[in-house]
Amino acid sequence: MTQMLGPVMLDLEGQHLTPEEGELLARPEVGGVILFARNTASADQVRTLCDEVRRIRPDLLLAVDQEGGRVQRLREGVTRLPAMGRLGRDFALQPEVTLRLCQDAGWLLGMEMAACGLDLSFAPVLDVDGGTSSVIGDRSFSADPEAVARMGRAFLDGLHEAGMVGVGKHFPGHGGVAADSHHELPVDARPLQALRDHDLVPFARLASRLDAVMPAHVVYPDLDHRPAGFSPAWLGMLRQSLGFKGVIFSDDLSMAGAAFAGTPGERARAALAAGCDMLLVCNDRAAALEVLDACQGRQARRLSRLRYGRARPDLQALSALSRWRRVHAHLEALAAS
């Protein structure tokens, strides 16, 4: 019998499930698993690991950060993707060509991740590159909000072609602060109207097309003193003003930028109260256990629509597709340049 999904997404220690992890994943508070580089030796191994997880919980969402460039957890047996900023460099000169490539990149990513057994990648990055954020930088398509919106839309179209959902991050925009929310709590002191006119543009343009959104562990004090992922004001704007109907993932509650909200259990309750549907807790098993205890009896909303719903493609068979061969060669060349 399929269990109801809980609101917590956890990580794993290695490339195969341990008995202890099998017991942990059986807890009803768990709704998903996120893979990191330590879990991903090759595409075939990832498919085996996903199968191991699904033998215990076939309903769980399986996710990865596979953006391209420096954020590509799985590298062996799949296409080496360039950073999205590399695609964006050509947008001003060849906008239509670049948009077609963005759509092709989304399609290829979706097909490859589906073939590996995954349900979603946390992509695309919709942050606008403000020139000061080392943690965003070339993960962003562009420093131009309209260009980010157009390329992000094309990338989403490609993901959807492949049957995979798109997760836009990091709402309302992480590109305007120098601090890294993995290590500290950034504060973006710009007026709200400046954010509306710049960083919020891609999210506003794409809210109706995105399947999920991840808010930033950043404080924007002109609207709220709380980081966006803990802010009913920001998440309320996303749902009400922008009309977003999908899933809201918290960013990792183990990050320093989330410490604002207290203990791991307090962070979990605060994020859920603000409007998050699913909580990520990574690289800190003690914190994850505390979050699971804090979420007893809770069920996640809207998550079933994120599952990959098609027959999964065969990874080896993808090379028989002329589109895959063309896009694979182009993206690998850009990644190497």
C-alpha positions, -999 to 999 in steps of 0.1 A, spaced: 0 0 0 13 34 -9 19 55 22 11 92 24 41 114 19 55 133 48 70 168 45 107 159 50 133 153 23 165 137 36 200 128 22 219 95 23 254 86 34 268 68 4 261 50 -29 239 22 -14 213 23 13 224 12 48 200 -8 69 196 22 92 186 44 63 161 18 52 144 21 86 146 59 84 130 61 50 101 39 62 91 67 87 58 84 75 73 118 80 97 112 51 85 123 17 117 124 -4 154 118 -8 180 142 -23 213 129 -37 247 145 -35 280 139 -53 289 113 -26 259 92 -37 266 94 -74 295 73 -89 278 68 -122 244 69 -140 240 31 -137 248 32 -99 223 60 -93 196 40 -111 204 11 -88 203 33 -57 170 48 -68 157 12 -72 169 4 -37 150 33 -23 118 25 -42 118 -11 -30 113 4 5 91 34 -4 80 34 -41 62 67 -34 91 88 -24 103 117 -45 139 113 -56 158 146 -63 192 159 -72 209 193 -78 219 189 -115 221 225 -128 254 223 -148 287 239 -143 300 236 -107 266 223 -94 264 190 -112 262 161 -87 262 133 -113 290 135 -138 298 100 -150 275 84 -177 256 116 -184 262 148 -203 286 173 -187 265 205 -187 279 240 -188 270 266 -163 238 283 -174 257 316 -175 277 301 -203 245 297 -223 235 332 -214 267 348 -227 254 343 -263 218 356 -256 224 392 -266 239 383 -299 218 352 -308 187 353 -287 166 328 -307 195 303 -311 202 306 -274 166 300 -264 165 269 -285 196 256 -268 181 264 -234 150 243 -243 172 215 -256 193 216 -224 162 213 -203 150 184 -224 183 166 -222 186 171 -185 151 159 -179 156 128 -201 189 118 -185 177 123 -149 145 104 -156 166 76 -171 186 75 -139 155 70 -118 151 105 -105 119 125 -103 133 160 -104 164 182 -104 164 214 -85 166 236 -116 164 261 -131 182 288 -112 162 320 -117 184 343 -97 195 374 -115 233 377 -114 240 409 -95 278 406 -99 284 403 -61 272 368 -52 299 341 -54 274 314 -45 252 323 -75 275 339 -102 275 318 -134 247 296 -120 225 324 -132 215 327 -168 222 364 -169 225 398 -152 194 409 -172 161 399 -155 142 397 -188 169 374 -203 167 352 -172 129 350 -176 131 341 -212 159 315 -209 143 301 -178 110 297 -196 128 279 -225 146 256 -201 113 248 -183 97 240 -216 124 215 -223 120 199 -189 83 196 -195 89 180 -229 109 154 -211 81 148 -186 100 163 -157 90 192 -135 109 224 -130 119 239 -96 128 276 -97 152 290 -71 160 310 -50 128 331 -46 127 362 -46 164 362 -57 198 355 -42 219 373 -67 221 407 -50 240 397 -19 277 388 -14 272 365 16 267 328 12 236 315 30 254 282 35 277 299 60 258 330 72 225 348 69 226 374 40 206 406 42 195 423 10 186 458 21 172 471 -13 137 486 -14 109 462 -22 102 481 -54 138 476 -66 133 438 -60 100 439 -79 117 456 -108 147 434 -110 151 401 -90 114 392 -89 109 395 -126 117 359 -136 96 345 -108 67 368 -117 69 358 -154 72 321 -147 50 316 -116 22 300 -136 46 276 -153 68 265 -124 59 232 -107 79 241 -76 99 269 -60 127 271 -35 129 303 -15 162 318 -4 177 319 31 180 357 27 164 385 46 148 413 27 140 437 55 119 461 35 92 435 36 100 411 65 128 406 90 126 369 85 144 350 57 121 344 27 117 307 34 104 315 69 83 345 58 45 343 54 48 377 37 71 365 10 55 331 5 21 347 6 32 371 -22 44 341 -42 10 324 -38 -14 353 -39 2 381 -59 21 359 -83 -5 332 -85 19 303 -79 1 270 -74 29 245 -70 51 231 -43 73 252 -21 105 235 -9 125 250 19 162 254 12 184 231 34 174 237 71 209 228 81 224 258 64 236 287 86 211 310 69 183 289 85 197 292 121 177 324 125 147 302 133 162 283 162 167 246 167 161 222 138 127 214 151 118 250 154 131 257 119 109 230 106 78 243 123 85 279 113 90 269 76 58 249 75 39 277 92 52 302 67 39 281 38 66 256 28 53 222 17 85 202 20 116 206 41 151 197 31 175 186 59 209 176 46 243 167 59 232 166 96 216 134 106 209 145 142 191 176 128 171 154 104 160 132 133 148 162 152 129 176 122 112 142 117 101 142 153 88 178 149 68 167 118 50 137 133 15 135 121 20 160 92 14 153 56 29 172 27 6 189 1 8 189 -36 37 165 -39 22 138 -60 22 160 -91 61 161 -89 66 124 -95 79 114 -129 48 100 -145 60 85 -178 78 53 -187 114 61 -180 137 63 -209 167 40 -212 199 59 -208 218 38 -233 190 42 -258 192 80 -257 222 80 -279 201 66 -307 181 99 -307 195 125 -331 184 153 -309 202 139 -279 234 134 -299 233 170 -312 225 186 -279 249 164 -260 278 174 -283 270 211 -281 266 212 -244 298 192 -237 317 215 -260 304 245 -241 312 229 -208 348 223 -219 353 259 -232 
